Amino acid sequence: MPDLRALRTNSRRPRAVRAHGAFLIEALLAILVVSIATTGVFTLIAGLVRASGDSLLRAEAAEIAASAVARMAAENPAALTTRYNAPGSVGFAAIHAAAQRLPGVTSLANLPTVLVTDGPSAGTHRVTVSLTWQSPTATTPHHTSMSTVVGP
């Protein structure tokens, strides 16, 4: 009976090449792919948090402007120009104090703008309140404005 070991070594079939370390390379590539995906997810989450912060500031600015316009609508239309148009007036000071809740609004920078002009009909006034603010991460300032006609 022939020796089986001798037959195996003398066969003409090529030997299977052993892949040493292939599993390690696959594992490292899997870690690389997972880390790139994780970085992308964290970047996306950071952008969403930043966007939600900006929308909260826009809502706050709109609320301040709407409150100021509503306050003006409840007052005597003849006195609006003297109470709100000048930066030193009482009404303007109240709007400015409320606007300082927004980032970047100080006593010198990003002051609110209040414009009281004649309205479309006799005895009415067109009132416009504009607010500007700039968040610390933004490169450009943001702006919101609200306008209405008040009168008897």
ZAZAZA-968417 format. One record per atom (N, C-alpha, C): residue in one letter; atom name; x negated, y, z negated; residue number from 1. Coordinates in steps of 0.05 Angstrom, whole numbers, plus 32768, in hexadecimal, padded with zeros to 4 digits. Layout:
REM residues N
(pt A; CA; (X; Y; Z); NUM)
...
END
This chain:
REM residues 152
(pt M; N; (7FEF; 7FE9; 8000); 1)
(pt M; CA; (8000; 8000; 8000); 1)
(pt M; C; (7FEE; 8019; 8000); 1)
(pt P; N; (7FF5; 802C; 8011); 2)
(pt P; CA; (7FE3; 8043; 8013); 2)
(pt P; C; (7FE7; 8056; 7FFC); 2)
(pt D; N; (7FD2; 8064; 7FF7); 3)
(pt D; CA; (7FD3; 8078; 7FE1); 3)
(pt D; C; (7FE3; 8091; 7FEA); 3)
(pt L; N; (7FF8; 8097; 7FDB); 4)
(pt L; CA; (8009; 80AE; 7FE3); 4)
(pt L; C; (7FFB; 80C8; 7FDF); 4)
(pt R; N; (7FE9; 80CA; 7FCC); 5)
(pt R; CA; (7FDB; 80E3; 7FC9); 5)
(pt R; C; (7FC9; 80E9; 7FE1); 5)
(pt A; N; (7FBE; 80D5; 7FEC); 6)
(pt A; CA; (7FAD; 80D9; 8003); 6)
(pt A; C; (7FBD; 80E2; 801B); 6)
(pt L; N; (7FD5; 80D7; 801E); 7)
(pt L; CA; (7FE6; 80DE; 8034); 7)
(pt L; C; (7FEF; 80FB; 8032); 7)
(pt R; N; (7FF4; 8103; 801A); 8)
(pt R; CA; (7FFD; 811F; 8016); 8)
(pt R; C; (7FE7; 8133; 801C); 8)
(pt T; N; (7FD0; 812E; 8014); 9)
(pt T; CA; (7FBA; 8140; 8019); 9)
(pt T; C; (7FB1; 8140; 8036); 9)
(pt N; N; (7FB6; 812B; 8044); 10)
(pt N; CA; (7FAD; 8129; 805F); 10)
(pt N; C; (7FC3; 8131; 8073); 10)
(pt S; N; (7FDA; 8138; 806A); 11)
(pt S; CA; (7FEF; 8140; 807C); 11)
(pt S; C; (7FE8; 815A; 808A); 11)
(pt R; N; (7FF4; 815D; 80A1); 12)
(pt R; CA; (7FED; 8174; 80B1); 12)
(pt R; C; (8000; 818C; 80AC); 12)
(pt R; N; (8013; 8189; 809A); 13)
(pt R; CA; (8024; 819F; 8094); 13)
(pt R; C; (8015; 81B4; 8084); 13)
(pt P; N; (801A; 81CE; 808B); 14)
(pt P; CA; (800B; 81E2; 807B); 14)
(pt P; C; (8016; 81E3; 805F); 14)
(pt R; N; (8004; 81EA; 804E); 15)
(pt R; CA; (800B; 81EC; 8032); 15)
(pt R; C; (801B; 8206; 802D); 15)
(pt A; N; (802E; 8204; 801A); 16)
(pt A; CA; (803D; 821C; 8013); 16)
(pt A; C; (802B; 8230; 8005); 16)
(pt V; N; (802B; 8248; 800E); 17)
(pt V; CA; (801B; 825D; 8002); 17)
(pt V; C; (8029; 8266; 7FE8); 17)
(pt R; N; (801B; 8265; 7FD3); 18)
(pt R; CA; (8026; 826E; 7FB9); 18)
(pt R; C; (8025; 828C; 7FB7); 18)
(pt A; N; (803C; 8298; 7FB0); 19)
(pt A; CA; (803E; 82B5; 7FAD); 19)
(pt A; C; (8039; 82BC; 7F90); 19)
(pt H; N; (8021; 82C4; 7F8A); 20)
(pt H; CA; (801A; 82CC; 7F6F); 20)
(pt H; C; (8020; 82E9; 7F6B); 20)
(pt G; N; (8030; 82F0; 7F56); 21)
(pt G; CA; (8035; 830C; 7F50); 21)
(pt G; C; (804C; 8319; 7F5F); 21)
(pt A; N; (805A; 830A; 7F70); 22)
(pt A; CA; (8070; 8315; 7F80); 22)
(pt A; C; (8087; 831E; 7F6D); 22)
(pt F; N; (808C; 830E; 7F58); 23)
(pt F; CA; (80A1; 8316; 7F46); 23)
(pt F; C; (809B; 8330; 7F38); 23)
(pt L; N; (8082; 8334; 7F31); 24)
(pt L; CA; (807A; 834D; 7F24); 24)
(pt L; C; (807E; 8365; 7F36); 24)
(pt I; N; (8078; 8363; 7F4F); 25)
(pt I; CA; (807C; 8379; 7F62); 25)
(pt I; C; (809A; 837E; 7F66); 25)
(pt E; N; (80AA; 8369; 7F67); 26)
(pt E; CA; (80C7; 836D; 7F6A); 26)
(pt E; C; (80D2; 837B; 7F51); 26)
(pt A; N; (80C9; 8373; 7F3A); 27)
(pt A; CA; (80D2; 8380; 7F21); 27)
(pt A; C; (80CA; 839D; 7F20); 27)
(pt L; N; (80B2; 83A4; 7F28); 28)
(pt L; CA; (80A9; 83C0; 7F28); 28)
(pt L; C; (80BA; 83D0; 7F3C); 28)
(pt L; N; (80C0; 83C5; 7F53); 29)
(pt L; CA; (80D0; 83D3; 7F67); 29)
(pt L; C; (80ED; 83D7; 7F5C); 29)
(pt A; N; (80F8; 83C4; 7F4E); 30)
(pt A; CA; (8112; 83C6; 7F42); 30)
(pt A; C; (8112; 83DD; 7F2D); 30)
(pt I; N; (80FD; 83DE; 7F1D); 31)
(pt I; CA; (80FB; 83F3; 7F09); 31)
(pt I; C; (80F9; 840E; 7F17); 31)
(pt L; N; (80EA; 8410; 7F2D); 32)
(pt L; CA; (80E8; 8429; 7F3B); 32)
(pt L; C; (8103; 8432; 7F46); 32)
(pt V; N; (8112; 8420; 7F52); 33)
(pt V; CA; (812C; 8426; 7F5E); 33)
(pt V; C; (813F; 842F; 7F48); 33)
(pt V; N; (8140; 8421; 7F32); 34)
(pt V; CA; (8151; 8429; 7F1B); 34)
(pt V; C; (814A; 8444; 7F10); 34)
(pt S; N; (8130; 844A; 7F0E); 35)
(pt S; CA; (8128; 8463; 7F03); 35)
(pt S; C; (812F; 847A; 7F16); 35)
(pt I; N; (812D; 8476; 7F2F); 36)
(pt I; CA; (8135; 848B; 7F43); 36)
(pt I; C; (8153; 8490; 7F41); 36)
(pt A; N; (8163; 847A; 7F3F); 37)
(pt A; CA; (8180; 847D; 7F3D); 37)
(pt A; C; (8187; 848B; 7F23); 37)
(pt T; N; (817A; 8485; 7F0D); 38)
(pt T; CA; (817F; 8492; 7EF3); 38)
(pt T; C; (8179; 84B0; 7EF5); 38)
(pt T; N; (8163; 84B6; 7F01); 39)
(pt T; CA; (815C; 84D3; 7F04); 39)
(pt T; C; (8171; 84E1; 7F14); 39)
(pt G; N; (817C; 84D5; 7F29); 40)
(pt G; CA; (8191; 84E1; 7F39); 40)
(pt G; C; (81AA; 84E5; 7F29); 40)
(pt V; N; (81B1; 84D2; 7F19); 41)
(pt V; CA; (81C9; 84D4; 7F08); 41)
(pt V; C; (81C6; 84EB; 7EF3); 41)
(pt F; N; (81AF; 84ED; 7EE7); 42)
(pt F; CA; (81AA; 8502; 7ED3); 42)
(pt F; C; (81AA; 851E; 7EE1); 42)
(pt T; N; (81A0; 8520; 7EF9); 43)
(pt T; CA; (81A1; 8539; 7F08); 43)
(pt T; C; (81BD; 8541; 7F0E); 43)
(pt L; N; (81CE; 852E; 7F16); 44)
(pt L; CA; (81EA; 8532; 7F1B); 44)
(pt L; C; (81F8; 853C; 7F02); 44)
(pt I; N; (81F3; 852F; 7EEC); 45)
(pt I; CA; (8200; 8536; 7ED3); 45)
(pt I; C; (81F8; 8553; 7ECA); 45)
(pt A; N; (81DF; 8559; 7ECE); 46)
(pt A; CA; (81D5; 8574; 7EC7); 46)
(pt A; C; (81E3; 8589; 7ED8); 46)
(pt G; N; (81E7; 8584; 7EF1); 47)
(pt G; CA; (81F5; 8596; 7F03); 47)
(pt G; C; (8212; 859A; 7EFB); 47)
(pt L; N; (821F; 8584; 7EF3); 48)
(pt L; CA; (823B; 8585; 7EEA); 48)
(pt L; C; (823D; 8595; 7ED0); 48)
(pt V; N; (822B; 8592; 7EBE); 49)
(pt V; CA; (822C; 85A1; 7EA5); 49)
(pt V; C; (8228; 85BF; 7EAB); 49)
(pt R; N; (8215; 85C5; 7EBC); 50)
(pt R; CA; (8210; 85E1; 7EC4); 50)
(pt R; C; (8229; 85ED; 7ED1); 50)
(pt A; N; (8236; 85DE; 7EE3); 51)
(pt A; CA; (824D; 85E8; 7EF1); 51)
(pt A; C; (8265; 85EC; 7EDE); 51)
(pt S; N; (8268; 85DA; 7ECB); 52)
(pt S; CA; (827E; 85DD; 7EB8); 52)
(pt S; C; (8279; 85F5; 7EA5); 52)
(pt G; N; (8260; 85FB; 7E9F); 53)
(pt G; CA; (8259; 8613; 7E8F); 53)
(pt G; C; (8260; 862C; 7E9E); 53)
(pt D; N; (825A; 862C; 7EB8); 54)
(pt D; CA; (8260; 8644; 7EC9); 54)
(pt D; C; (827E; 8648; 7ECB); 54)
(pt S; N; (828D; 8632; 7ECD); 55)
(pt S; CA; (82AA; 8635; 7ECF); 55)
(pt S; C; (82B6; 8640; 7EB5); 55)
(pt L; N; (82AB; 8638; 7E9F); 56)
(pt L; CA; (82B4; 8642; 7E85); 56)
(pt L; C; (82AF; 8660; 7E83); 56)
(pt L; N; (8298; 8669; 7E8D); 57)
(pt L; CA; (8292; 8686; 7E8D); 57)
(pt L; C; (82A4; 8695; 7E9F); 57)
(pt R; N; (82AB; 8689; 7EB7); 58)
(pt R; CA; (82BE; 8697; 7EC9); 58)
(pt R; C; (82D9; 8699; 7EBC); 58)
(pt A; N; (82E2; 8684; 7EAE); 59)
(pt A; CA; (82FC; 8685; 7EA0); 59)
(pt A; C; (82FC; 869A; 7E8A); 59)
(pt E; N; (82E6; 869C; 7E7B); 60)
(pt E; CA; (82E3; 86B0; 7E66); 60)
(pt E; C; (82E4; 86CC; 7E72); 60)
(pt A; N; (82D7; 86D1; 7E88); 61)
(pt A; CA; (82D7; 86EB; 7E94); 61)
(pt A; C; (82F3; 86F2; 7E9F); 61)
(pt A; N; (8300; 86DF; 7EAB); 62)
(pt A; CA; (831B; 86E4; 7EB4); 62)
(pt A; C; (832E; 86EA; 7E9D); 62)
(pt E; N; (832B; 86DC; 7E87); 63)
(pt E; CA; (833C; 86E2; 7E6F); 63)
(pt E; C; (8337; 86FE; 7E64); 63)
(pt I; N; (831E; 8706; 7E64); 64)
(pt I; CA; (8317; 8721; 7E5A); 64)
(pt I; C; (8323; 8736; 7E6C); 64)
(pt A; N; (8321; 8732; 7E87); 65)
(pt A; CA; (832C; 8746; 7E9A); 65)
(pt A; C; (834A; 8746; 7E98); 65)
(pt A; N; (8357; 872F; 7E96); 66)
(pt A; CA; (8374; 872E; 7E95); 66)
(pt A; C; (837E; 873B; 7E7B); 66)
(pt S; N; (8370; 8737; 7E65); 67)
(pt S; CA; (8377; 8743; 7E4C); 67)
(pt S; C; (8376; 8762; 7E4E); 67)
(pt A; N; (8360; 876B; 7E5A); 68)
(pt A; CA; (835D; 8788; 7E5D); 68)
(pt A; C; (8373; 8794; 7E6F); 68)
(pt V; N; (837A; 8787; 7E85); 69)
(pt V; CA; (838F; 8791; 7E97); 69)
(pt V; C; (83AA; 8790; 7E88); 69)
(pt A; N; (83AF; 877B; 7E79); 70)
(pt A; CA; (83C8; 877A; 7E6A); 70)
(pt A; C; (83CA; 8790; 7E55); 70)
(pt R; N; (83B4; 8795; 7E48); 71)
(pt R; CA; (83B3; 87AB; 7E34); 71)
(pt R; C; (83B9; 87C6; 7E42); 71)
(pt M; N; (83AE; 87CA; 7E59); 72)
(pt M; CA; (83B2; 87E3; 7E68); 72)
(pt M; C; (83CF; 87E5; 7E71); 72)
(pt A; N; (83DB; 87CF; 7E78); 73)
(pt A; CA; (83F7; 87D0; 7E81); 73)
(pt A; C; (840A; 87D7; 7E6B); 73)
(pt A; N; (8402; 87D2; 7E52); 74)
(pt A; CA; (8413; 87D8; 7E3B); 74)
(pt A; C; (8410; 87F5; 7E31); 74)
(pt E; N; (83FC; 8802; 7E3B); 75)
(pt E; CA; (83F6; 881E; 7E32); 75)
(pt E; C; (8404; 8832; 7E44); 75)
(pt N; N; (8402; 884B; 7E3B); 76)
(pt N; CA; (840D; 8862; 7E4A); 76)
(pt N; C; (83FD; 8865; 7E64); 76)
(pt P; N; (840A; 8863; 7E7B); 77)
(pt P; CA; (83FB; 8865; 7E95); 77)
(pt P; C; (83ED; 8880; 7E98); 77)
(pt A; N; (83F8; 8895; 7E8D); 78)
(pt A; CA; (83EB; 88B0; 7E90); 78)
(pt A; C; (83D1; 88B1; 7E81); 78)
(pt A; N; (83CD; 88A1; 7E6C); 79)
(pt A; CA; (83B4; 88A2; 7E5C); 79)
(pt A; C; (839F; 888E; 7E65); 79)
(pt L; N; (83A4; 887D; 7E79); 80)
(pt L; CA; (8392; 8868; 7E80); 80)
(pt L; C; (8377; 8873; 7E8A); 80)
(pt T; N; (8377; 8888; 7E99); 81)
(pt T; CA; (835E; 8893; 7EA5); 81)
(pt T; C; (834C; 889C; 7E8E); 81)
(pt T; N; (8356; 88AA; 7E7B); 82)
(pt T; CA; (8345; 88B5; 7E65); 82)
(pt T; C; (833C; 889E; 7E52); 82)
(pt R; N; (834D; 888A; 7E4F); 83)
(pt R; CA; (8346; 8874; 7E3B); 83)
(pt R; C; (8333; 8860; 7E47); 83)
(pt Y; N; (8332; 885C; 7E61); 84)
(pt Y; CA; (8323; 8846; 7E6C); 84)
(pt Y; C; (830E; 884D; 7E81); 84)
(pt N; N; (8310; 8863; 7E8F); 85)
(pt N; CA; (82FD; 8868; 7EA5); 85)
(pt N; C; (82E1; 886E; 7E9C); 85)
(pt A; N; (82DE; 887C; 7E86); 86)
(pt A; CA; (82C3; 8884; 7E7D); 86)
(pt A; C; (82B6; 886F; 7E6B); 86)
(pt P; N; (829C; 886A; 7E6F); 87)
(pt P; CA; (828F; 8856; 7E5E); 87)
(pt P; C; (8290; 885C; 7E40); 87)
(pt G; N; (8293; 8875; 7E38); 88)
(pt G; CA; (8294; 887B; 7E1C); 88)
(pt G; C; (82B0; 887B; 7E10); 88)
(pt S; N; (82C4; 8875; 7E20); 89)
(pt S; CA; (82E0; 8876; 7E16); 89)
(pt S; C; (82E7; 885E; 7E05); 89)
(pt V; N; (82FC; 8861; 7DF6); 90)
(pt V; CA; (8304; 884C; 7DE3); 90)
(pt V; C; (830C; 8832; 7DF1); 90)
(pt G; N; (831C; 8834; 7E06); 91)
(pt G; CA; (8325; 881C; 7E15); 91)
(pt G; C; (830E; 880E; 7E22); 91)
(pt F; N; (82FC; 881D; 7E2E); 92)
(pt F; CA; (82E5; 8811; 7E3B); 92)
(pt F; C; (82D3; 8803; 7E27); 92)
(pt A; N; (82D0; 880F; 7E10); 93)
(pt A; CA; (82BF; 8803; 7DFB); 93)
(pt A; C; (82CB; 87E8; 7DF2); 93)
(pt A; N; (82E6; 87E6; 7DF1); 94)
(pt A; CA; (82F2; 87CC; 7DE9); 94)
(pt A; C; (82ED; 87B7; 7DFF); 94)
(pt I; N; (82F0; 87BF; 7E18); 95)
(pt I; CA; (82EA; 87AB; 7E2E); 95)
(pt I; C; (82CD; 87A3; 7E2E); 95)
(pt H; N; (82BB; 87B6; 7E29); 96)
(pt H; CA; (829F; 87B0; 7E28); 96)
(pt H; C; (8298; 879D; 7E11); 96)
(pt A; N; (82A4; 87A2; 7DFA); 97)
(pt A; CA; (82A0; 8790; 7DE3); 97)
(pt A; C; (82A9; 8773; 7DE9); 97)
(pt A; N; (82BF; 8771; 7DF6); 98)
(pt A; CA; (82C9; 8756; 7DFE); 98)
(pt A; C; (82B7; 874A; 7E13); 98)
(pt A; N; (82AD; 875A; 7E26); 99)
(pt A; CA; (829C; 874F; 7E3B); 99)
(pt A; C; (8281; 8746; 7E31); 99)
(pt Q; N; (8278; 8750; 7E1A); 100)
(pt Q; CA; (825E; 8747; 7E0F); 100)
(pt Q; C; (825F; 872A; 7E06); 100)
(pt R; N; (8276; 871D; 7E06); 101)
(pt R; CA; (8276; 8700; 7E01); 101)
(pt R; C; (826A; 86F0; 7E18); 101)
(pt L; N; (8269; 86FD; 7E2F); 102)
(pt L; CA; (825D; 86F0; 7E47); 102)
(pt L; C; (823E; 86F3; 7E46); 102)
(pt P; N; (8230; 86E0; 7E51); 103)
(pt P; CA; (8212; 86E2; 7E51); 103)
(pt P; C; (8209; 86F8; 7E64); 103)
(pt G; N; (81F5; 8706; 7E5C); 104)
(pt G; CA; (81E9; 871B; 7E6D); 104)
(pt G; C; (81F6; 8736; 7E6B); 104)
(pt V; N; (820C; 8738; 7E5C); 105)
(pt V; CA; (8219; 8752; 7E59); 105)
(pt V; C; (820E; 875F; 7E3F); 105)
(pt T; N; (8202; 8776; 7E43); 106)
(pt T; CA; (81F7; 8785; 7E2C); 106)
(pt T; C; (8201; 87A1; 7E2D); 106)
(pt S; N; (81F7; 87B2; 7E1C); 107)
(pt S; CA; (81FF; 87CE; 7E1C); 107)
(pt S; C; (81F4; 87DD; 7E34); 107)
(pt L; N; (81E0; 87D1; 7E42); 108)
(pt L; CA; (81D4; 87DE; 7E59); 108)
(pt L; C; (81D8; 87CF; 7E73); 108)
(pt A; N; (81DB; 87B5; 7E71); 109)
(pt A; CA; (81DC; 87A4; 7E89); 109)
(pt A; C; (81F7; 8797; 7E8D); 109)
(pt N; N; (8200; 8795; 7EA6); 110)
(pt N; CA; (8218; 8788; 7EAD); 110)
(pt N; C; (8231; 8793; 7E9F); 110)
(pt L; N; (8232; 87AE; 7E9E); 111)
(pt L; CA; (8249; 87BB; 7E91); 111)
(pt L; C; (8263; 87B5; 7EA1); 111)
(pt P; N; (827A; 87B3; 7E94); 112)
(pt P; CA; (8293; 87B0; 7EA3); 112)
(pt P; C; (8299; 87C9; 7EB2); 112)
(pt T; N; (82A9; 87C6; 7EC7); 113)
(pt T; CA; (82B1; 87DD; 7ED7); 113)
(pt T; C; (82D0; 87DF; 7ED5); 113)
(pt V; N; (82D9; 87F6; 7ECD); 114)
(pt V; CA; (82F6; 87FB; 7ECB); 114)
(pt V; C; (82FD; 8812; 7EDE); 114)
(pt L; N; (830F; 880E; 7EF0); 115)
(pt L; CA; (8316; 8822; 7F03); 115)
(pt L; C; (8335; 8826; 7F01); 115)
(pt V; N; (833C; 883F; 7EFB); 116)
(pt V; CA; (8359; 8847; 7EFA); 116)
(pt V; C; (835D; 885B; 7F10); 116)
(pt T; N; (836E; 8855; 7F24); 117)
(pt T; CA; (8374; 8867; 7F3A); 117)
(pt T; C; (8392; 886A; 7F3C); 117)
(pt D; N; (839A; 887D; 7F4D); 118)
(pt D; CA; (83B7; 8880; 7F51); 118)
(pt D; C; (83C2; 8867; 7F5F); 118)
(pt G; N; (83DB; 8861; 7F56); 119)
(pt G; CA; (83E8; 8849; 7F61); 119)
(pt G; C; (83F7; 884F; 7F7B); 119)
(pt P; N; (8405; 883B; 7F85); 120)
(pt P; CA; (8413; 883E; 7F9E); 120)
(pt P; C; (842C; 8850; 7F9C); 120)
(pt S; N; (8437; 8853; 7F84); 121)
(pt S; CA; (844E; 8864; 7F81); 121)
(pt S; C; (8449; 8879; 7F6A); 121)
(pt A; N; (845B; 888C; 7F69); 122)
(pt A; CA; (8457; 88A2; 7F55); 122)
(pt A; C; (8458; 8897; 7F39); 122)
(pt G; N; (8445; 889F; 7F28); 123)
(pt G; CA; (8444; 8897; 7F0C); 123)
(pt G; C; (8437; 887D; 7F07); 123)
(pt T; N; (842D; 886F; 7F1C); 124)
(pt T; CA; (8420; 8856; 7F18); 124)
(pt T; C; (8402; 8859; 7F1C); 124)
(pt H; N; (83F3; 8846; 7F11); 125)
(pt H; CA; (83D6; 8845; 7F14); 125)
(pt H; C; (83CD; 8829; 7F1C); 125)
(pt R; N; (83B9; 8829; 7F2D); 126)
(pt R; CA; (83AC; 880F; 7F34); 126)
(pt R; C; (8395; 880C; 7F21); 126)
(pt V; N; (8394; 87F6; 7F13); 127)
(pt V; CA; (8380; 87F1; 7EFF); 127)
(pt V; C; (836F; 87D9; 7F08); 127)
(pt T; N; (8355; 87DC; 7F08); 128)
(pt T; CA; (8343; 87C6; 7F0F); 128)
(pt T; C; (832D; 87C3; 7EF9); 128)
(pt V; N; (832B; 87AB; 7EEF); 129)
(pt V; CA; (8316; 87A5; 7EDB); 129)
(pt V; C; (8303; 8790; 7EE8); 129)
(pt S; N; (82EA; 8797; 7EE9); 130)
(pt S; CA; (82D6; 8785; 7EF5); 130)
(pt S; C; (82C1; 877E; 7EE0); 130)
(pt L; N; (82BA; 8765; 7EDE); 131)
(pt L; CA; (82A5; 875C; 7ECB); 131)
(pt L; C; (828F; 874E; 7EDB); 131)
(pt T; N; (8277; 8753; 7ED1); 132)
(pt T; CA; (825F; 8746; 7EDD); 132)
(pt T; C; (824F; 8739; 7EC6); 132)
(pt W; N; (8246; 8721; 7ECA); 133)
(pt W; CA; (8235; 8713; 7EB6); 133)
(pt W; C; (8221; 8702; 7EC5); 133)
(pt Q; N; (820D; 86F9; 7EB6); 134)
(pt Q; CA; (81F9; 86E8; 7EC2); 134)
(pt Q; C; (81F0; 86D4; 7EAD); 134)
(pt S; N; (81F4; 86BB; 7EB2); 135)
(pt S; CA; (81EB; 86A6; 7EA0); 135)
(pt S; C; (81CD; 86A3; 7EA1); 135)
(pt P; N; (81C1; 869A; 7E8C); 136)
(pt P; CA; (81A3; 8698; 7E8C); 136)
(pt P; C; (8197; 8687; 7EA2); 136)
(pt T; N; (81A6; 8673; 7EAC); 137)
(pt T; CA; (819C; 8661; 7EC1); 137)
(pt T; C; (81A2; 866A; 7EDD); 137)
(pt A; N; (81B4; 867E; 7EDF); 138)
(pt A; CA; (81BC; 8687; 7EFA); 138)
(pt A; C; (81A8; 869B; 7F05); 138)
(pt T; N; (81A5; 869B; 7F20); 139)
(pt T; CA; (8193; 86AD; 7F2D); 139)
(pt T; C; (81A1; 86C7; 7F36); 139)
(pt T; N; (81BC; 86C5; 7F38); 140)
(pt T; CA; (81CB; 86DC; 7F41); 140)
(pt T; C; (81E2; 86E1; 7F2D); 140)
(pt P; N; (81EA; 86FA; 7F2A); 141)
(pt P; CA; (8200; 86FF; 7F17); 141)
(pt P; C; (821B; 86F6; 7F23); 141)
(pt H; N; (822E; 86F1; 7F11); 142)
(pt H; CA; (8249; 86E9; 7F18); 142)
(pt H; C; (825B; 8701; 7F14); 142)
(pt H; N; (8271; 8701; 7F22); 143)
(pt H; CA; (8283; 8718; 7F22); 143)
(pt H; C; (82A0; 870F; 7F22); 143)
(pt T; N; (82B1; 871C; 7F12); 144)
(pt T; CA; (82CE; 8717; 7F14); 144)
(pt T; C; (82DC; 8732; 7F12); 144)
(pt S; N; (82F3; 8733; 7F1E); 145)
(pt S; CA; (8302; 874D; 7F1E); 145)
(pt S; C; (831F; 8747; 7F1D); 145)
(pt M; N; (832E; 8758; 7F0F); 146)
(pt M; CA; (834B; 8755; 7F0E); 146)
(pt M; C; (8357; 8771; 7F12); 146)
(pt S; N; (836D; 8772; 7F21); 147)
(pt S; CA; (8379; 878C; 7F28); 147)
(pt S; C; (8397; 8789; 7F27); 147)
(pt T; N; (83A4; 879F; 7F1E); 148)
(pt T; CA; (83C1; 87A0; 7F1E); 148)
(pt T; C; (83CA; 87BD; 7F1F); 148)
(pt V; N; (83E4; 87C0; 7F23); 149)
(pt V; CA; (83F0; 87DB; 7F24); 149)
(pt V; C; (8401; 87DD; 7F0A); 149)
(pt V; N; (83FC; 87F2; 7EFB); 150)
(pt V; CA; (840B; 87F7; 7EE2); 150)
(pt V; C; (841A; 8811; 7EE4); 150)
(pt G; N; (8430; 8813; 7ED7); 151)
(pt G; CA; (8440; 882B; 7ED7); 151)
(pt G; C; (845B; 8827; 7ECB); 151)
(pt P; N; (846A; 883C; 7ECA); 152)
(pt P; CA; (8484; 883B; 7EBD); 152)
(pt P; C; (8498; 882A; 7ECD); 152)
END
